[in-house]
Amino acid sequence: MSGSREVVTLQLGPYAGSVGAHWWGMQEASLCEGDSDEAIRHDVLFRPGRNPQGRATYTPRLILMDLKGSLGSLKQEGSLYEETNANRPTAWRGNLSTHQEDPSPANPFLQGLSRPESSHGDLASRTLPGGKDRHPRLERPNEAPKASGLESAAHAWSDFLRTPLHPRSVITIHQYNHEGDSSRLEAFGQGEKLLRDASYQDELEDRLHFYVEECDYLQGFQVLCDLQNGFSGVGAKVTELLQDEYAGKGILTWGLTPVLQSTIPQRNFYRLMNTVLGIVTLSSHSSLFCPLSLNTSLGLRPEPPVALPYLHYEASLDYHTSAILATALDTLSLPYRLQASTLSMVHLAEALTFSGRKVAAAVAAVPFPVSHEQLLPDALSGHQSSLPGTSLSSCGEPKGAHCFAQSVVLRGISKERQVSRIPSGAEPKSVLHMCETGQEVLARYVHTVCPTTFSTSHLLQGPCRIRPPYPQYFSPLLNKDGFLLEKPPQTLAAVESVPVFTALQTSAILRRTLGRFYEDLHQVDVRRWASFFSVGVEMDDFLEALEGLRTLSHCYRESGSSDHSEDETD
């Protein structure tokens, strides 16, 4: 474990659980592939262990908090460490009566995984130290059950979680309902108040100590947090605790919002106020904060979700939208998870967040548009005006906005297609075709498109691997490896991997995005929503956060800019 640079992940809320379920599935899929020089260091996110029966386990270093109704068929203690009744000590010799709630039925996909031939048992990796045996399921990646019908059958994120969890992962919140109109965790103050409860705080700290104390070199924490509901307040208290208890460690927080559906005014205002409070508090307590969503905008005015050229996703399904965000997150987070990389979470954050710019925006091309035979210089030459991809941070179209700093990752380009082979005496098509390595091609391309931006770049041969229950929402123009075809084939094959391009940016476009949040709430009388302030947030604190948001937006003003927004000409 020496030098593993471990990370503890926290998932807070049902949509964070959806994104996490797909993300852990991608980690498991990558564990099935052959070793390479650029292999992902899986010990960053996973921990080896043994259950009471002595069987080796390999589970995410994860703490998740969610409402009871969001957990579906997932057991709080997990499935790897169950003890038989015969092994449990009993001191009472009298009669026993058992009152047991009927469990939620597992969907057919998970029931398929529980069969002996595709056991949902120990997740052990060929990358484990000491050469531990691989799990049989990891040696037969093509034998996993098909995730047919999950669009209609997935009622909770646990319905498409295939990765077994450690017993210390799940913390269940019982005070609030997942569904219905009463007892909802819908306000920031409710979430903050939860973490002031000694029982929840003690339980969280106990789980943190368990994971942290076994780390050789802790990089820091990844926090996946719902932004639109009361879990925004939970995340504020969690990141404040991490900042106080683990000073100097990286805290990368991803604020997650599903595609917005509600047209009820109260819920829209609650959502926007939760979002504003979340952005201000989470960014102040984190090394870096990045919102992730397929919404074009998170403001009061509804807009259609973003269109992705080669994905035919259903915006109303969290099962679909969370898979897209998980795919982007898997690539965005690679710089501090690679075997060969010396970049840590802290260094990545410091490279992006100078001058008070604690909020970053994500851009992704899922999949990166490239044909099977196309060379990397040719593929990149088609994107000379701006980086490929779509904003996944509800910031609108990033083209034309100045970028202060960025971390770029491109994965899924094999070594033989990374550079151009120019015949002797031939004139190269462009400066990209003159580069000698793929990493040089990508770095030169990024510098050409963003010449005044401080940029880091990583190029990986391995694509993003996907397995059931990842949705098959891909265009018929993609082959099984995620590469573009000229026309759809006669027989469609399930997509098993995709090349992905991502950029994590501190961009001037965030000035407009954050400023619009301020304008939306500054122009209305928030006192109309007294119920929001009756559960823990004081009016003065909210107005102070609103001014903090305005100040934060000014950090993204370009030097020498002469434009003035309405709120600046007060």
N, C-alpha and C positions, 0 to 999 in steps of 0.2 A: 504493500500500500504506500510505500515511501514515494513522495513526490506526486501523489495522485491529484492533488489540488482539488479537494472535495468541495462539493456544493450541496447545500440543503435547500430543497424546494418546498414552498408553501403554496397551497391552492385554497383560495377563500371564495366560496360561493358556487352555485350550480353551473354557471356558464364557464367559470374557471375549471370546474370539474370536467366539463365537456371537452374543452381544449386540452386539458391534461390527459384525459382518457386516450385521445388520438395521439398525443405526443409520446406517451409512454409506449403505445403500440408501435410507433416508428422506431423508438430505441430498441425494442425487442426485435423488430425486423432487421435492423442493422447488425444485431448480434449474430444473426444467422449467416452473414456473408463472410467470405474469405478475408484473411488478414492482408493488409497493405501497409506501405510505409506511412501513409497519411491517415491511418485508422483513427477513428474517434476513440478517445480514452473513456471507456464506459464507467470506470471507477469514479469518475467525477460525479456522476449522478446516481450510481447504484452502489449498494453495499453487499458484500458477501456475508453469510451467516449460516447458522444451523438451527433447525427447529428442534423441539423436545425429543423427537425420534432420531435425532442425529443426522438427518438428511440435509445436504447442502442447499442453501437458498441464495438467491441473488435478487434483491428487491430494491425499488427506488428509495432513495434517502428523502422521504416525502412526509410532510404533515399536511393534512387537508381538513378544513372545517366546512361543514355544510349542514343544512336542515335535514331532519329525519326523513321527510318525504322525498328528498332529492337523492337518497342513497339507493332506492330501489331494492334489488336483491343483494346488494353488497353487504357482507357482514362486517361489523365494526372491527372484529378481531382478525379479519382476513381468513384465508383458507389454508395457509401453509403451516400454521402453528397450532392447529386444533389438537386437543388432547382427547383421548377416548375417555368415556365415563369411568372405565375401570382404573384409570390412572389418577383420578381425582380423589384426594383425601376427603373423607367425610367423618365428622365427629359426632353428628346426630344419629342416634340409633332408632328413633321413633318413626312414626308414619310421616310421609312426605306427600305434599300435594303440589303439583306443578301447574302454573298458569302461563301459557305460552301463546303469544300473538302469532297468527298465521303469517308466514314470511311472504314477501312479494315474489311472484313466480319469476324465475330467470327466463330470459327470452331464448328462443330456439338456438341462436348462435352460441350463447354461453353454455347452454345445455350440451351442445355438440362438443365444446371444449372440455367438458367434464367427463366425457367418455374415456375409458382407459387408453384407447389407441391415440387420443389427442389430449392427454392429461393436462389439466390446468395446475400442474404441480410445480416443482422446483424450477425456477428460472436460473440456470447456471450457464455461464458463458465460457466460450473458448478463450476469452481474454482474461479469465480469472487468474490471479497469481497462483503459482504452484501447480499449474496444469491440471486443475480439477476436471472431471469428466463433464462432457457436454450433456445437456438435457436432450433426450430423444426427440422432442418436438422441434428443437432448434436444428436438428440434422435433417428434418423433412419439412422445410418451409412451405412446400407446395401442397401439403396434405391438410392444411387448416380448413375448417368448414367454411363454406361460402356465406357471406353476410347478406343473404337475400331477404328482402322484406323488412330490413331495419328502419327504412324510412317511415313505415307505419307502426312498427313494433317498439321502437326506441322511445320510451316515455321518460327515462332518466339517463344521465350520462353513464351510470353503472351498467346499463344495458349494452354499451359498446366498449367497456373496459375489459381487455383481455389479459392485462398484466397483473399478476398477483401482488398484493401489498403486504407490508409488514404489519403486525398487530398494533404497533405504535403509530400508525399513519393516520387513522380516522378519528376525528373528534366530532361528535354529533351534537348539534344544538337543538334542544327540545322545546324552547320557549315559543318558537314561531312556526307557522305553517308554510309549507312549500306552495300549496295551492289554496284556492278559496279567497274570499274577500276580507276575512278577519284574521287578526294575529299575524300579519305579514311583516317581514323584516324589510321595510320599504324606505326607511329614513336613516340618514347618516348618523344622527344622534343615537338611534337604537343600537347600531353596530358598535359605536364607541362605548356605550354603556355595558354591552355584553362583556367586553374585555376588561371592564372595571370590576366585574364579578370575580371574586377571589378564586372560585372553583375553576372557571375557564382559564384564567390567567395562570394559575398554578399548574393546570394540566398542560397548557401550551409550553410553559417553561420547562416542565419535566420532560416533554417530548424533545424539545430543543437540546437540553443537556444530554439526553441519551444519544442523539445523533452527533452532536458537536464533540463530545468527549472521546469518541472513538476515531475521530479524524486525525490524520497525521499533519496535514496542512490544509486548513479550511480557507478556501477562497472567499466564500461569502454565501449569500442567499439569493435565490430567485423567488420572487413573489408574484403569483398569478392571482389577480384580484378582480372580482366583479366591480364595475365602476358605477353602474346605473342604479343600484339598490343599496340596502343597509350594509352590505358587505364592504362598501366603500369606507364606512366608519370602522369596521373590523380591521381592514387593511391599514388604516391610519394608525390605530393603536398597535398593531403587530409590527409595522415598520418602525414606529417610535421605540418599541421595546428592543428590536434588533439593533437600532442605532445606539441605544443606551448601553446595552449589555455586551455588544460585540463591536466596539469602536475600532475603526481601521479596516474592517472587513467590507467587502463589496455588497451592496444591496441593489439588485436590478429588479425593478418592479414593472410589471406589464398590466395595464389597466384594460380590462376586457369588457366589451359591450356587444350583445347580440344585435341582429338586425331589428330595428325598432318596429313594433306592431301597434302599440296602444295609441288611441286617439282621445283618451280621457284627459281633459286639461290638468286635473290634479296630479295624475301620474306623470304627465309630461314635465310639469314644473318640479315635482319631486325628483324625477330622473335628472333634470338639468342641474338642480341644486346639489344633488349627490355627486354628480360629475365634477362640478366646480370645486366643491370641498375636497373631493378625492384628488384632483389634479394638484391643488395647492399643498395639501398635507402630505400626500404620498411623495411628491417630488422633493419636498423639503426634508423628508426623512430618508430618502433613498440616494444612492450614488447616481442613479439615472432612472428616469421614469419614461415609459413609452406607452401611449394608448394604442390598442389594437382593436379594429372593428371593420366590418364591411359596409357600415353606413357611410354615405357620402358626407354627411354632416351629423353632429350630435346636438345641434341647436334645437330651438323650438319649432322651426319650420321643417316639416317632413320632406325628405328628398329620397329618390329611389336609391337602392344599394348600388355599390360599384359593379360594373360589368367586367368580367374576366374572359378574355377571348376564347380560351380553350377549356373552360369549365362551365358546364350547364348545371349550376347548383340551384337548389330551392331555398330562397332567402328566408322563408318562414321556418325552416328546419335547423335547429341548433346542431343536430347531427351533421349537417352539411357545412354550415358556416364555420363551426369550430374546427373542422378538419382542415379548412383552408388556412385559418390562423395558426393552427398547430404546425402545419407544413412550413409556413413562414418562420415561426418561432424556432423550429428545429434548425433552420439554416442561419437565422440571425444570431443564435447563441453559440455557433460553432467555434468562433475565434478562441474562446477560453476552454474548449473541450477537446482540442486536438492533441494527439500524441506529440507532434513535433513543435507545437506552438508554446512559446514562453509568455504569451499575453495572458494576463489575469483579468478577472472581472473589474478590479479596481483600475488597472491600467486602461482597459477599454473605456470605462466611464470617464476617466480623467482626460482621455484624448478627445472626447466628444462634448464635455459639459463645461468647458472653460467660459469665463465671463458670465457666470450665473445661469447658463442655459441648461437647466437640469431636465428639461423635457425634450425628448427626441421623437422623430417620426419614422415610421417603417414604410419602405417601398419594396414590393416583391413582384416577380414574374413567375407565376406558378401555372404551368411549367415555363421555363425559359425557352423561347421559340428557336429551335435549332433542328435541322433535319439529321437523319442518321449519318449521312456521308459528309455533312458540312463541316468545314474547318472553323475553329474558334475565331480567327481574324475575320473570316467572311461573315460569320454570324453577328459579330459585334459591329462590323462596318455598317450594318443596316440600322444602327441606333446612334447616329452621330450627333443629333441635336440634343438628346437627353438620354439618361440611363433607362434601360428597359424596365418595365414594371408599372404597377398601379399603387397608389397610396392606400395603405391599410391602416391609417391613423385618422381617418375622417378629416383630412386636411384639404381635400380637393386636389386638382391636378397640379403636381409639383413642377411641371415644365416651366422654365423661365425664372423660378425663384432661386435666389442665391443660397448656396449651401456653405455653412461655416466649417463643418467637419463631418466625416462619414466613415463608416466601416462597411466595406463591400465584400460579399461572399458569392462566388459562383461555384456550383457543384454539378457533377454529372457529365464532365467532358473528359473522355479517355485520353491518355497520354499521346497516342498516335494522332489525335485530331487537335492538339493544342497549338501547334505551330504550322506555318505554311512551308512547303517544300518547293523552293524556287529553283527552277532549272538554271544551270550555269549560263550566264549571259542574259537572262531574262530580266525584264524590268518589274520590280515588285508593285503590286496593286496599291499599296498604302504603307505607311510606316508600321502598321501592325503586322504586316506580312514580312517585315524585316527582323522581327524579334526572334530570339533564339530559344526562349522558354515560354511555356504557357503563362507562368506567373508574370513574366515581363509583358506579355501581350495584354493581360488584364490590367496591370498597373499603368501601362502606357495609354490604354483606352480610357481608363478612369481619369487620368491626368488631362487627356485631350478634351474630354467632355466637361470636366470640372477643373480648369487650370488653376483657379485661386483657392481651391478647397483643400484643407488638410485631410488626406485620405489614407486609409489602410485597406489592403485587399488580400483576399485568400482565394485560391483556386484549388478545388478538390476533384479528383477523378471520380470518386464514388457518388452516385446520385442519392436522392432521398428515396429510401425503400418504403414501400407500403404493402400491407397485407390486410386481409379481412380482420376487423370490420370496417376498414377505411372505405368510404363510399366510392362507387364507380360512376362519377359524374363527369367524366372526361369526354371531350370531343371525339367523334369517330376518326378524326384526322391524326390521332396519336396512336403509335404502335405500343406494344406492351412495355417498351422501355421509355415511353414518354417523348419520343422524337416525332417530328412532324412528317406526315406523308403528303404526297401530292393529291391523292384522292382516297376516300375511305375504302378499305379492303372489303372483299366479299364476305369474309368471316371475321367478326370483331373478336379481339383477344382482350382479356382483362389487363388493365395497366398495372404493372408491378413495381415500377420506379419512375421517377421524373427528375429531369434536371431543373434546378431552381436557382434563381438570381435574387439576392436581397441586398438592400442598403439601409443601414440604420443611420439617420441623418439628424443633425441639428440645422434646421433650414429656416430661412426668413419667412417661409409660408406659415410657420407657427405663430408669428406675430398676428396675422390676420385671424387665424383659427382661435387663439386664446382671446383676442380682442372681441370677437363676435360673441363669445360666451359672456363676457363682461357687458356688452351692449344689450344682449337679450334680457339679462336680469336687472341691469341698471335702469331700464326703461319701464319696469313694472313695479308695482307696490307689493313687495314680497310679504308684507304684513297680512295680506289676504290669506296666506297659507299658514295660519297660526298653528295648525296641527303639526306642521313640520318642526316648529320650534318648541313644541310642548314636550318633546321626547329627548331633550338633551342639548341641543345646539342653541346658544343664545343669539339673539338678533345682532348684537354688536359683534360677536365673533364671526357671524356670517358676513357682515358688511366689511369687516377687516380682511376676511379671506377674499372677498370680491376685489378689494383694492390690491391685495397681494397678487391676484391673477393679472390685474392690469399692469402692475410693476413687472411681473414675469414676462408679459408679452413684449414689453419695451426692450428686453434683453435681446430680442431677435431683430431689432432694427438694424439695417445695413449702415455701416459707417458712411457719413456724407449724405445719407438719405434726406431728402427735403419734403417727403410726403407727410401729411398730418391727417390723422383720423379725427373723427368728430369728438371723441372723448379727450383728445389732447388739446383742443381749442376750447377749453371750458371757460 
